[in-house]
């Protein structure tokens, strides 16, 4: 499957401009153990995405965790 990588920067050019990553666990979509603490240090603003076949989906486990668990 061919895909194109990209990212969403939820606050534009404002800082921190840092990719979200797991606080604990592994940043792998195949595993389900990534946790991102909900604080300013860990809940950063860049979320990797992947485009393919007319679909846009999250590209990392950290981005998936944030989408599924934060309000």
CHARMM internal coordinates of N, CA and C (Angstrom, degrees):
IC EDIT
DIST 1 N 1 CA 1.4426
DIST 1 CA 1 C 1.5289
ANGL 1 N 1 CA 1 C 108.23
DIST 1 C 2 N 1.3037
ANGL 1 CA 1 C 2 N 117.13
DIHE 1 N 1 CA 1 C 2 N 119.87
DIST 2 N 2 CA 1.4541
ANGL 1 C 2 N 2 CA 121.83
DIHE 1 CA 1 C 2 N 2 CA 175.86
DIST 2 CA 2 C 1.5152
ANGL 2 N 2 CA 2 C 108.89
DIHE 1 C 2 N 2 CA 2 C -80.03
DIST 2 C 3 N 1.3197
ANGL 2 CA 2 C 3 N 116.16
DIHE 2 N 2 CA 2 C 3 N 139.92
DIST 3 N 3 CA 1.4546
ANGL 2 C 3 N 3 CA 119.81
DIHE 2 CA 2 C 3 N 3 CA 178.99
DIST 3 CA 3 C 1.5163
ANGL 3 N 3 CA 3 C 110.08
DIHE 2 C 3 N 3 CA 3 C -143.84
DIST 3 C 4 N 1.2966
ANGL 3 CA 3 C 4 N 115.09
DIHE 3 N 3 CA 3 C 4 N 165.58
DIST 4 N 4 CA 1.4575
ANGL 3 C 4 N 4 CA 122.95
DIHE 3 CA 3 C 4 N 4 CA 177.98
DIST 4 CA 4 C 1.5239
ANGL 4 N 4 CA 4 C 107.05
DIHE 3 C 4 N 4 CA 4 C -121.75
DIST 4 C 5 N 1.3203
ANGL 4 CA 4 C 5 N 116.93
DIHE 4 N 4 CA 4 C 5 N 133.06
DIST 5 N 5 CA 1.4616
ANGL 4 C 5 N 5 CA 121.33
DIHE 4 CA 4 C 5 N 5 CA -179.39
DIST 5 CA 5 C 1.5157
ANGL 5 N 5 CA 5 C 110.27
DIHE 4 C 5 N 5 CA 5 C -94.37
DIST 5 C 6 N 1.3176
ANGL 5 CA 5 C 6 N 115.42
DIHE 5 N 5 CA 5 C 6 N 149.70
DIST 6 N 6 CA 1.4521
ANGL 5 C 6 N 6 CA 121.60
DIHE 5 CA 5 C 6 N 6 CA 176.78
DIST 6 CA 6 C 1.5120
ANGL 6 N 6 CA 6 C 109.25
DIHE 5 C 6 N 6 CA 6 C -158.34
DIST 6 C 7 N 1.3175
ANGL 6 CA 6 C 7 N 116.52
DIHE 6 N 6 CA 6 C 7 N -168.07
DIST 7 N 7 CA 1.4590
ANGL 6 C 7 N 7 CA 120.06
DIHE 6 CA 6 C 7 N 7 CA 177.07
DIST 7 CA 7 C 1.5194
ANGL 7 N 7 CA 7 C 109.48
DIHE 6 C 7 N 7 CA 7 C -153.51
DIST 7 C 8 N 1.3166
ANGL 7 CA 7 C 8 N 114.13
DIHE 7 N 7 CA 7 C 8 N 158.93
DIST 8 N 8 CA 1.4614
ANGL 7 C 8 N 8 CA 121.62
DIHE 7 CA 7 C 8 N 8 CA 172.83
DIST 8 CA 8 C 1.5224
ANGL 8 N 8 CA 8 C 106.20
DIHE 7 C 8 N 8 CA 8 C -114.27
DIST 8 C 9 N 1.3112
ANGL 8 CA 8 C 9 N 116.09
DIHE 8 N 8 CA 8 C 9 N 124.49
DIST 9 N 9 CA 1.4640
ANGL 8 C 9 N 9 CA 121.87
DIHE 8 CA 8 C 9 N 9 CA 175.66
DIST 9 CA 9 C 1.5273
ANGL 9 N 9 CA 9 C 105.39
DIHE 8 C 9 N 9 CA 9 C -104.35
DIST 9 C 10 N 1.3156
ANGL 9 CA 9 C 10 N 116.76
DIHE 9 N 9 CA 9 C 10 N 104.13
DIST 10 N 10 CA 1.4596
ANGL 9 C 10 N 10 CA 121.27
DIHE 9 CA 9 C 10 N 10 CA -169.50
DIST 10 CA 10 C 1.5236
ANGL 10 N 10 CA 10 C 114.98
DIHE 9 C 10 N 10 CA 10 C -67.40
DIST 10 C 11 N 1.3256
ANGL 10 CA 10 C 11 N 117.99
DIHE 10 N 10 CA 10 C 11 N -15.51
DIST 11 N 11 CA 1.4633
ANGL 10 C 11 N 11 CA 118.54
DIHE 10 CA 10 C 11 N 11 CA 178.43
DIST 11 CA 11 C 1.5266
ANGL 11 N 11 CA 11 C 112.32
DIHE 10 C 11 N 11 CA 11 C -124.52
DIST 11 C 12 N 1.3166
ANGL 11 CA 11 C 12 N 117.36
DIHE 11 N 11 CA 11 C 12 N 20.74
DIST 12 N 12 CA 1.4588
ANGL 11 C 12 N 12 CA 121.08
DIHE 11 CA 11 C 12 N 12 CA 176.42
DIST 12 CA 12 C 1.5168
ANGL 12 N 12 CA 12 C 112.94
DIHE 11 C 12 N 12 CA 12 C 65.59
DIST 12 C 13 N 1.3135
ANGL 12 CA 12 C 13 N 116.73
DIHE 12 N 12 CA 12 C 13 N -138.95
DIST 13 N 13 CA 1.4671
ANGL 12 C 13 N 13 CA 121.88
DIHE 12 CA 12 C 13 N 13 CA -175.17
DIST 13 CA 13 C 1.5282
ANGL 13 N 13 CA 13 C 113.70
DIHE 12 C 13 N 13 CA 13 C -75.42
DIST 13 C 14 N 1.3347
ANGL 13 CA 13 C 14 N 117.78
DIHE 13 N 13 CA 13 C 14 N -11.05
DIST 14 N 14 CA 1.4642
ANGL 13 C 14 N 14 CA 120.20
DIHE 13 CA 13 C 14 N 14 CA 179.49
DIST 14 CA 14 C 1.5288
ANGL 14 N 14 CA 14 C 110.59
DIHE 13 C 14 N 14 CA 14 C -65.00
DIST 14 C 15 N 1.3263
ANGL 14 CA 14 C 15 N 115.12
DIHE 14 N 14 CA 14 C 15 N 150.50
DIST 15 N 15 CA 1.4668
ANGL 14 C 15 N 15 CA 120.76
DIHE 14 CA 14 C 15 N 15 CA 179.04
DIST 15 CA 15 C 1.5194
ANGL 15 N 15 CA 15 C 110.84
DIHE 14 C 15 N 15 CA 15 C -69.27
DIST 15 C 16 N 1.3260
ANGL 15 CA 15 C 16 N 121.23
DIHE 15 N 15 CA 15 C 16 N 154.80
DIST 16 N 16 CA 1.4528
ANGL 15 C 16 N 16 CA 126.48
DIHE 15 CA 15 C 16 N 16 CA 23.65
DIST 16 CA 16 C 1.5351
ANGL 16 N 16 CA 16 C 114.82
DIHE 15 C 16 N 16 CA 16 C -92.56
DIST 16 C 17 N 1.3354
ANGL 16 CA 16 C 17 N 120.32
DIHE 16 N 16 CA 16 C 17 N -15.11
DIST 17 N 17 CA 1.4630
ANGL 16 C 17 N 17 CA 122.93
DIHE 16 CA 16 C 17 N 17 CA -177.66
DIST 17 CA 17 C 1.5304
ANGL 17 N 17 CA 17 C 111.52
DIHE 16 C 17 N 17 CA 17 C 51.06
DIST 17 C 18 N 1.3130
ANGL 17 CA 17 C 18 N 114.49
DIHE 17 N 17 CA 17 C 18 N 55.06
DIST 18 N 18 CA 1.4621
ANGL 17 C 18 N 18 CA 122.29
DIHE 17 CA 17 C 18 N 18 CA -177.94
DIST 18 CA 18 C 1.5291
ANGL 18 N 18 CA 18 C 108.33
DIHE 17 C 18 N 18 CA 18 C -132.78
DIST 18 C 19 N 1.3242
ANGL 18 CA 18 C 19 N 115.43
DIHE 18 N 18 CA 18 C 19 N 136.16
DIST 19 N 19 CA 1.4682
ANGL 18 C 19 N 19 CA 120.88
DIHE 18 CA 18 C 19 N 19 CA 179.87
DIST 19 CA 19 C 1.5174
ANGL 19 N 19 CA 19 C 110.72
DIHE 18 C 19 N 19 CA 19 C -69.47
DIST 19 C 20 N 1.3302
ANGL 19 CA 19 C 20 N 115.97
DIHE 19 N 19 CA 19 C 20 N 136.18
DIST 20 N 20 CA 1.4588
ANGL 19 C 20 N 20 CA 121.28
DIHE 19 CA 19 C 20 N 20 CA 176.99
DIST 20 CA 20 C 1.5295
ANGL 20 N 20 CA 20 C 108.91
DIHE 19 C 20 N 20 CA 20 C -65.18
DIST 20 C 21 N 1.3367
ANGL 20 CA 20 C 21 N 115.91
DIHE 20 N 20 CA 20 C 21 N 141.45
DIST 21 N 21 CA 1.4615
ANGL 20 C 21 N 21 CA 120.32
DIHE 20 CA 20 C 21 N 21 CA 178.12
DIST 21 CA 21 C 1.5213
ANGL 21 N 21 CA 21 C 109.42
DIHE 20 C 21 N 21 CA 21 C -142.58
DIST 21 C 22 N 1.2991
ANGL 21 CA 21 C 22 N 115.58
DIHE 21 N 21 CA 21 C 22 N 165.13
DIST 22 N 22 CA 1.4656
ANGL 21 C 22 N 22 CA 121.02
DIHE 21 CA 21 C 22 N 22 CA -177.62
DIST 22 CA 22 C 1.5214
ANGL 22 N 22 CA 22 C 110.68
DIHE 21 C 22 N 22 CA 22 C -69.30
DIST 22 C 23 N 1.3193
ANGL 22 CA 22 C 23 N 116.52
DIHE 22 N 22 CA 22 C 23 N 135.56
DIST 23 N 23 CA 1.4506
ANGL 22 C 23 N 23 CA 122.02
DIHE 22 CA 22 C 23 N 23 CA 171.94
DIST 23 CA 23 C 1.5224
ANGL 23 N 23 CA 23 C 108.77
DIHE 22 C 23 N 23 CA 23 C -77.83
DIST 23 C 24 N 1.3227
ANGL 23 CA 23 C 24 N 115.19
DIHE 23 N 23 CA 23 C 24 N -37.69
DIST 24 N 24 CA 1.4624
ANGL 23 C 24 N 24 CA 121.18
DIHE 23 CA 23 C 24 N 24 CA 173.59
DIST 24 CA 24 C 1.5231
ANGL 24 N 24 CA 24 C 107.77
DIHE 23 C 24 N 24 CA 24 C -143.99
DIST 24 C 25 N 1.3193
ANGL 24 CA 24 C 25 N 116.14
DIHE 24 N 24 CA 24 C 25 N 157.93
DIST 25 N 25 CA 1.4563
ANGL 24 C 25 N 25 CA 120.95
DIHE 24 CA 24 C 25 N 25 CA -177.09
DIST 25 CA 25 C 1.5164
ANGL 25 N 25 CA 25 C 110.74
DIHE 24 C 25 N 25 CA 25 C 88.35
DIST 25 C 26 N 1.3285
ANGL 25 CA 25 C 26 N 115.20
DIHE 25 N 25 CA 25 C 26 N -169.89
DIST 26 N 26 CA 1.4599
ANGL 25 C 26 N 26 CA 122.59
DIHE 25 CA 25 C 26 N 26 CA -174.68
DIST 26 CA 26 C 1.5228
ANGL 26 N 26 CA 26 C 109.51
DIHE 25 C 26 N 26 CA 26 C -112.13
DIST 26 C 27 N 1.3274
ANGL 26 CA 26 C 27 N 116.77
DIHE 26 N 26 CA 26 C 27 N 137.13
DIST 27 N 27 CA 1.4623
ANGL 26 C 27 N 27 CA 121.67
DIHE 26 CA 26 C 27 N 27 CA -179.27
DIST 27 CA 27 C 1.5275
ANGL 27 N 27 CA 27 C 110.00
DIHE 26 C 27 N 27 CA 27 C -84.12
DIST 27 C 28 N 1.3149
ANGL 27 CA 27 C 28 N 115.66
DIHE 27 N 27 CA 27 C 28 N 60.87
DIST 28 N 28 CA 1.4665
ANGL 27 C 28 N 28 CA 122.69
DIHE 27 CA 27 C 28 N 28 CA -178.66
DIST 28 CA 28 C 1.5275
ANGL 28 N 28 CA 28 C 108.78
DIHE 27 C 28 N 28 CA 28 C -126.04
DIST 28 C 29 N 1.3376
ANGL 28 CA 28 C 29 N 116.05
DIHE 28 N 28 CA 28 C 29 N 130.31
DIST 29 N 29 CA 1.4643
ANGL 28 C 29 N 29 CA 119.09
DIHE 28 CA 28 C 29 N 29 CA 178.10
DIST 29 CA 29 C 1.5214
ANGL 29 N 29 CA 29 C 112.40
DIHE 28 C 29 N 29 CA 29 C -66.14
DIST 29 C 30 N 1.3260
ANGL 29 CA 29 C 30 N 117.23
DIHE 29 N 29 CA 29 C 30 N -22.23
DIST 30 N 30 CA 1.4612
ANGL 29 C 30 N 30 CA 120.92
DIHE 29 CA 29 C 30 N 30 CA -179.86
DIST 30 CA 30 C 1.5285
ANGL 30 N 30 CA 30 C 111.76
DIHE 29 C 30 N 30 CA 30 C -73.93
DIST 30 C 31 N 1.3091
ANGL 30 CA 30 C 31 N 117.23
DIHE 30 N 30 CA 30 C 31 N -25.66
DIST 31 N 31 CA 1.4647
ANGL 30 C 31 N 31 CA 120.92
DIHE 30 CA 30 C 31 N 31 CA 178.90
DIST 31 CA 31 C 1.5105
ANGL 31 N 31 CA 31 C 108.80
DIHE 30 C 31 N 31 CA 31 C -102.35
DIST 31 C 32 N 1.3051
ANGL 31 CA 31 C 32 N 117.01
DIHE 31 N 31 CA 31 C 32 N 160.82
DIST 32 N 32 CA 1.4623
ANGL 31 C 32 N 32 CA 120.58
DIHE 31 CA 31 C 32 N 32 CA -177.78
DIST 32 CA 32 C 1.5222
ANGL 32 N 32 CA 32 C 110.28
DIHE 31 C 32 N 32 CA 32 C -124.62
DIST 32 C 33 N 1.3540
ANGL 32 CA 32 C 33 N 116.37
DIHE 32 N 32 CA 32 C 33 N 46.83
DIST 33 N 33 CA 1.4596
ANGL 32 C 33 N 33 CA 118.26
DIHE 32 CA 32 C 33 N 33 CA -176.93
DIST 33 CA 33 C 1.5287
ANGL 33 N 33 CA 33 C 113.59
DIHE 32 C 33 N 33 CA 33 C -126.27
DIST 33 C 34 N 1.3058
ANGL 33 CA 33 C 34 N 117.92
DIHE 33 N 33 CA 33 C 34 N 14.71
DIST 34 N 34 CA 1.4608
ANGL 33 C 34 N 34 CA 121.84
DIHE 33 CA 33 C 34 N 34 CA 178.42
DIST 34 CA 34 C 1.5260
ANGL 34 N 34 CA 34 C 109.81
DIHE 33 C 34 N 34 CA 34 C -78.31
DIST 34 C 35 N 1.3312
ANGL 34 CA 34 C 35 N 115.80
DIHE 34 N 34 CA 34 C 35 N 133.48
DIST 35 N 35 CA 1.4625
ANGL 34 C 35 N 35 CA 122.25
DIHE 34 CA 34 C 35 N 35 CA 175.49
DIST 35 CA 35 C 1.5217
ANGL 35 N 35 CA 35 C 107.47
DIHE 34 C 35 N 35 CA 35 C -131.30
DIST 35 C 36 N 1.3186
ANGL 35 CA 35 C 36 N 116.36
DIHE 35 N 35 CA 35 C 36 N 135.91
DIST 36 N 36 CA 1.4654
ANGL 35 C 36 N 36 CA 122.46
DIHE 35 CA 35 C 36 N 36 CA 176.72
DIST 36 CA 36 C 1.5238
ANGL 36 N 36 CA 36 C 107.12
DIHE 35 C 36 N 36 CA 36 C -119.38
DIST 36 C 37 N 1.3347
ANGL 36 CA 36 C 37 N 116.59
DIHE 36 N 36 CA 36 C 37 N 119.07
DIST 37 N 37 CA 1.4659
ANGL 36 C 37 N 37 CA 119.80
DIHE 36 CA 36 C 37 N 37 CA 178.23
DIST 37 CA 37 C 1.5209
ANGL 37 N 37 CA 37 C 109.88
DIHE 36 C 37 N 37 CA 37 C -65.17
DIST 37 C 38 N 1.3192
ANGL 37 CA 37 C 38 N 115.83
DIHE 37 N 37 CA 37 C 38 N 140.28
DIST 38 N 38 CA 1.4595
ANGL 37 C 38 N 38 CA 121.73
DIHE 37 CA 37 C 38 N 38 CA -178.16
DIST 38 CA 38 C 1.5274
ANGL 38 N 38 CA 38 C 109.67
DIHE 37 C 38 N 38 CA 38 C -88.33
DIST 38 C 39 N 1.3359
ANGL 38 CA 38 C 39 N 114.81
DIHE 38 N 38 CA 38 C 39 N 77.14
DIST 39 N 39 CA 1.4640
ANGL 38 C 39 N 39 CA 120.97
DIHE 38 CA 38 C 39 N 39 CA 175.06
DIST 39 CA 39 C 1.5251
ANGL 39 N 39 CA 39 C 108.42
DIHE 38 C 39 N 39 CA 39 C -146.50
DIST 39 C 40 N 1.3170
ANGL 39 CA 39 C 40 N 116.97
DIHE 39 N 39 CA 39 C 40 N 169.97
DIST 40 N 40 CA 1.4667
ANGL 39 C 40 N 40 CA 121.19
DIHE 39 CA 39 C 40 N 40 CA -174.49
DIST 40 CA 40 C 1.5251
ANGL 40 N 40 CA 40 C 112.99
DIHE 39 C 40 N 40 CA 40 C -63.82
DIST 40 C 41 N 1.3094
ANGL 40 CA 40 C 41 N 117.74
DIHE 40 N 40 CA 40 C 41 N -29.74
DIST 41 N 41 CA 1.4725
ANGL 40 C 41 N 41 CA 120.80
DIHE 40 CA 40 C 41 N 41 CA -179.14
DIST 41 CA 41 C 1.5300
ANGL 41 N 41 CA 41 C 111.41
DIHE 40 C 41 N 41 CA 41 C -71.89
DIST 41 C 42 N 1.3164
ANGL 41 CA 41 C 42 N 117.59
DIHE 41 N 41 CA 41 C 42 N -39.32
DIST 42 N 42 CA 1.4675
ANGL 41 C 42 N 42 CA 121.33
DIHE 41 CA 41 C 42 N 42 CA -173.32
DIST 42 CA 42 C 1.5197
ANGL 42 N 42 CA 42 C 114.52
DIHE 41 C 42 N 42 CA 42 C -100.53
DIST 42 C 43 N 1.3137
ANGL 42 CA 42 C 43 N 118.21
DIHE 42 N 42 CA 42 C 43 N -30.20
DIST 43 N 43 CA 1.4619
ANGL 42 C 43 N 43 CA 121.84
DIHE 42 CA 42 C 43 N 43 CA -178.71
DIST 43 CA 43 C 1.5234
ANGL 43 N 43 CA 43 C 107.49
DIHE 42 C 43 N 43 CA 43 C -89.76
DIST 43 C 44 N 1.3168
ANGL 43 CA 43 C 44 N 115.70
DIHE 43 N 43 CA 43 C 44 N 78.60
DIST 44 N 44 CA 1.4541
ANGL 43 C 44 N 44 CA 121.43
DIHE 43 CA 43 C 44 N 44 CA -174.20
DIST 44 CA 44 C 1.5258
ANGL 44 N 44 CA 44 C 111.00
DIHE 43 C 44 N 44 CA 44 C -86.42
DIST 44 C 45 N 1.3244
ANGL 44 CA 44 C 45 N 118.32
DIHE 44 N 44 CA 44 C 45 N -165.12
DIST 45 N 45 CA 1.4626
ANGL 44 C 45 N 45 CA 119.88
DIHE 44 CA 44 C 45 N 45 CA -164.53
DIST 45 CA 45 C 1.5232
ANGL 45 N 45 CA 45 C 117.18
DIHE 44 C 45 N 45 CA 45 C -116.15
DIST 45 C 46 N 1.3123
ANGL 45 CA 45 C 46 N 119.50
DIHE 45 N 45 CA 45 C 46 N -1.33
DIST 46 N 46 CA 1.4635
ANGL 45 C 46 N 46 CA 120.30
DIHE 45 CA 45 C 46 N 46 CA -179.73
DIST 46 CA 46 C 1.5302
ANGL 46 N 46 CA 46 C 109.30
DIHE 45 C 46 N 46 CA 46 C -111.68
DIST 46 C 47 N 1.3509
ANGL 46 CA 46 C 47 N 114.94
DIHE 46 N 46 CA 46 C 47 N 126.37
DIST 47 N 47 CA 1.4598
ANGL 46 C 47 N 47 CA 122.07
DIHE 46 CA 46 C 47 N 47 CA -176.95
DIST 47 CA 47 C 1.5246
ANGL 47 N 47 CA 47 C 109.91
DIHE 46 C 47 N 47 CA 47 C -123.00
DIST 47 C 48 N 1.3412
ANGL 47 CA 47 C 48 N 118.01
DIHE 47 N 47 CA 47 C 48 N 112.03
DIST 48 N 48 CA 1.4617
ANGL 47 C 48 N 48 CA 121.37
DIHE 47 CA 47 C 48 N 48 CA -179.61
DIST 48 CA 48 C 1.5334
ANGL 48 N 48 CA 48 C 111.33
DIHE 47 C 48 N 48 CA 48 C -66.75
DIST 48 C 49 N 1.3276
ANGL 48 CA 48 C 49 N 115.58
DIHE 48 N 48 CA 48 C 49 N 140.64
DIST 49 N 49 CA 1.4567
ANGL 48 C 49 N 49 CA 121.68
DIHE 48 CA 48 C 49 N 49 CA 177.23
DIST 49 CA 49 C 1.5255
ANGL 49 N 49 CA 49 C 109.67
DIHE 48 C 49 N 49 CA 49 C -133.80
DIST 49 C 50 N 1.3204
ANGL 49 CA 49 C 50 N 115.09
DIHE 49 N 49 CA 49 C 50 N 164.48
DIST 50 N 50 CA 1.4623
ANGL 49 C 50 N 50 CA 121.90
DIHE 49 CA 49 C 50 N 50 CA 179.41
DIST 50 CA 50 C 1.5240
ANGL 50 N 50 CA 50 C 107.39
DIHE 49 C 50 N 50 CA 50 C -132.08
DIST 50 C 51 N 1.3343
ANGL 50 CA 50 C 51 N 116.27
DIHE 50 N 50 CA 50 C 51 N 135.63
DIST 51 N 51 CA 1.4639
ANGL 50 C 51 N 51 CA 123.15
DIHE 50 CA 50 C 51 N 51 CA 178.02
DIST 51 CA 51 C 1.5218
ANGL 51 N 51 CA 51 C 108.27
DIHE 50 C 51 N 51 CA 51 C -108.57
DIST 51 C 52 N 1.3281
ANGL 51 CA 51 C 52 N 118.13
DIHE 51 N 51 CA 51 C 52 N 131.56
DIST 52 N 52 CA 1.4695
ANGL 51 C 52 N 52 CA 121.12
DIHE 51 CA 51 C 52 N 52 CA 173.39
DIST 52 CA 52 C 1.5204
ANGL 52 N 52 CA 52 C 109.61
DIHE 51 C 52 N 52 CA 52 C -161.94
DIST 52 C 53 N 1.2998
ANGL 52 CA 52 C 53 N 116.42
DIHE 52 N 52 CA 52 C 53 N 141.42
DIST 53 N 53 CA 1.4720
ANGL 52 C 53 N 53 CA 122.28
DIHE 52 CA 52 C 53 N 53 CA 175.96
DIST 53 CA 53 C 1.5293
ANGL 53 N 53 CA 53 C 113.19
DIHE 52 C 53 N 53 CA 53 C 48.21
DIST 53 C 54 N 1.3138
ANGL 53 CA 53 C 54 N 118.47
DIHE 53 N 53 CA 53 C 54 N 40.05
DIST 54 N 54 CA 1.4577
ANGL 53 C 54 N 54 CA 121.81
DIHE 53 CA 53 C 54 N 54 CA 179.77
DIST 54 CA 54 C 1.5138
ANGL 54 N 54 CA 54 C 114.07
DIHE 53 C 54 N 54 CA 54 C 75.75
DIST 54 C 55 N 1.3283
ANGL 54 CA 54 C 55 N 117.39
DIHE 54 N 54 CA 54 C 55 N 12.51
DIST 55 N 55 CA 1.4617
ANGL 54 C 55 N 55 CA 122.80
DIHE 54 CA 54 C 55 N 55 CA -178.39
DIST 55 CA 55 C 1.5243
ANGL 55 N 55 CA 55 C 109.21
DIHE 54 C 55 N 55 CA 55 C -115.41
DIST 55 C 56 N 1.3230
ANGL 55 CA 55 C 56 N 116.22
DIHE 55 N 55 CA 55 C 56 N 141.09
DIST 56 N 56 CA 1.4592
ANGL 55 C 56 N 56 CA 121.93
DIHE 55 CA 55 C 56 N 56 CA 171.63
DIST 56 CA 56 C 1.5231
ANGL 56 N 56 CA 56 C 105.98
DIHE 55 C 56 N 56 CA 56 C -116.41
DIST 56 C 57 N 1.3421
ANGL 56 CA 56 C 57 N 116.55
DIHE 56 N 56 CA 56 C 57 N 124.85
DIST 57 N 57 CA 1.4615
ANGL 56 C 57 N 57 CA 119.87
DIHE 56 CA 56 C 57 N 57 CA -179.00
DIST 57 CA 57 C 1.5166
ANGL 57 N 57 CA 57 C 110.35
DIHE 56 C 57 N 57 CA 57 C -138.06
DIST 57 C 58 N 1.3179
ANGL 57 CA 57 C 58 N 116.12
DIHE 57 N 57 CA 57 C 58 N 158.35
DIST 58 N 58 CA 1.4549
ANGL 57 C 58 N 58 CA 121.32
DIHE 57 CA 57 C 58 N 58 CA 178.61
DIST 58 CA 58 C 1.5203
ANGL 58 N 58 CA 58 C 109.33
DIHE 57 C 58 N 58 CA 58 C -66.19
DIST 58 C 59 N 1.3262
ANGL 58 CA 58 C 59 N 116.51
DIHE 58 N 58 CA 58 C 59 N 144.05
DIST 59 N 59 CA 1.4607
ANGL 58 C 59 N 59 CA 121.01
DIHE 58 CA 58 C 59 N 59 CA -174.47
DIST 59 CA 59 C 1.5250
ANGL 59 N 59 CA 59 C 113.65
DIHE 58 C 59 N 59 CA 59 C -105.03
DIST 59 C 60 N 1.3366
ANGL 59 CA 59 C 60 N 117.95
DIHE 59 N 59 CA 59 C 60 N -7.93
DIST 60 N 60 CA 1.4630
ANGL 59 C 60 N 60 CA 120.11
DIHE 59 CA 59 C 60 N 60 CA 179.92
DIST 60 CA 60 C 1.5284
ANGL 60 N 60 CA 60 C 110.49
DIHE 59 C 60 N 60 CA 60 C -133.99
DIST 60 C 61 N 1.3171
ANGL 60 CA 60 C 61 N 114.79
DIHE 60 N 60 CA 60 C 61 N 157.58
DIST 61 N 61 CA 1.4640
ANGL 60 C 61 N 61 CA 120.29
DIHE 60 CA 60 C 61 N 61 CA 178.43
DIST 61 CA 61 C 1.5273
ANGL 61 N 61 CA 61 C 111.07
DIHE 60 C 61 N 61 CA 61 C -66.76
DIST 61 C 62 N 1.3307
ANGL 61 CA 61 C 62 N 117.48
DIHE 61 N 61 CA 61 C 62 N -33.84
DIST 62 N 62 CA 1.4623
ANGL 61 C 62 N 62 CA 120.36
DIHE 61 CA 61 C 62 N 62 CA 179.17
DIST 62 CA 62 C 1.5282
ANGL 62 N 62 CA 62 C 110.63
DIHE 61 C 62 N 62 CA 62 C -64.22
DIST 62 C 63 N 1.3129
ANGL 62 CA 62 C 63 N 117.09
DIHE 62 N 62 CA 62 C 63 N -44.31
DIST 63 N 63 CA 1.4692
ANGL 62 C 63 N 63 CA 120.56
DIHE 62 CA 62 C 63 N 63 CA 177.79
DIST 63 CA 63 C 1.5216
ANGL 63 N 63 CA 63 C 110.75
DIHE 62 C 63 N 63 CA 63 C -63.02
DIST 63 C 64 N 1.3213
ANGL 63 CA 63 C 64 N 117.25
DIHE 63 N 63 CA 63 C 64 N -40.99
DIST 64 N 64 CA 1.4682
ANGL 63 C 64 N 64 CA 121.70
DIHE 63 CA 63 C 64 N 64 CA 178.15
DIST 64 CA 64 C 1.5216
ANGL 64 N 64 CA 64 C 110.93
DIHE 63 C 64 N 64 CA 64 C -62.64
DIST 64 C 65 N 1.3377
ANGL 64 CA 64 C 65 N 117.29
DIHE 64 N 64 CA 64 C 65 N -42.84
DIST 65 N 65 CA 1.4630
ANGL 64 C 65 N 65 CA 121.27
DIHE 64 CA 64 C 65 N 65 CA 179.51
DIST 65 CA 65 C 1.5336
ANGL 65 N 65 CA 65 C 110.78
DIHE 64 C 65 N 65 CA 65 C -60.03
DIST 65 C 66 N 1.3247
ANGL 65 CA 65 C 66 N 116.72
DIHE 65 N 65 CA 65 C 66 N -45.76
DIST 66 N 66 CA 1.4681
ANGL 65 C 66 N 66 CA 120.38
DIHE 65 CA 65 C 66 N 66 CA -179.40
DIST 66 CA 66 C 1.5219
ANGL 66 N 66 CA 66 C 110.22
DIHE 65 C 66 N 66 CA 66 C -62.36
DIST 66 C 67 N 1.3291
ANGL 66 CA 66 C 67 N 117.86
DIHE 66 N 66 CA 66 C 67 N -45.19
DIST 67 N 67 CA 1.4565
ANGL 66 C 67 N 67 CA 120.57
DIHE 66 CA 66 C 67 N 67 CA -179.95
DIST 67 CA 67 C 1.5222
ANGL 67 N 67 CA 67 C 111.90
DIHE 66 C 67 N 67 CA 67 C -60.17
DIST 67 C 68 N 1.3067
ANGL 67 CA 67 C 68 N 117.39
DIHE 67 N 67 CA 67 C 68 N -41.49
DIST 68 N 68 CA 1.4638
ANGL 67 C 68 N 68 CA 121.74
DIHE 67 CA 67 C 68 N 68 CA -174.71
DIST 68 CA 68 C 1.5128
ANGL 68 N 68 CA 68 C 114.77
DIHE 67 C 68 N 68 CA 68 C -81.23
DIST 68 C 69 N 1.3278
ANGL 68 CA 68 C 69 N 118.92
DIHE 68 N 68 CA 68 C 69 N -20.95
DIST 69 N 69 CA 1.4602
ANGL 68 C 69 N 69 CA 118.69
DIHE 68 CA 68 C 69 N 69 CA -170.16
DIST 69 CA 69 C 1.5119
ANGL 69 N 69 CA 69 C 115.94
DIHE 68 C 69 N 69 CA 69 C -119.70
DIST 69 C 70 N 1.3168
ANGL 69 CA 69 C 70 N 120.08
DIHE 69 N 69 CA 69 C 70 N -17.27
DIST 70 N 70 CA 1.4652
ANGL 69 C 70 N 70 CA 120.03
DIHE 69 CA 69 C 70 N 70 CA -177.02
DIST 70 CA 70 C 1.5181
ANGL 70 N 70 CA 70 C 111.53
DIHE 69 C 70 N 70 CA 70 C -98.36
DIST 70 C 71 N 1.3232
ANGL 70 CA 70 C 71 N 115.09
DIHE 70 N 70 CA 70 C 71 N 157.56
DIST 71 N 71 CA 1.4644
ANGL 70 C 71 N 71 CA 121.15
DIHE 70 CA 70 C 71 N 71 CA 179.26
DIST 71 CA 71 C 1.4958
ANGL 71 N 71 CA 71 C 109.68
DIHE 70 C 71 N 71 CA 71 C -123.69
END
COOR INIT
IC SEED 1 N 1 CA 1 C
IC BUILD
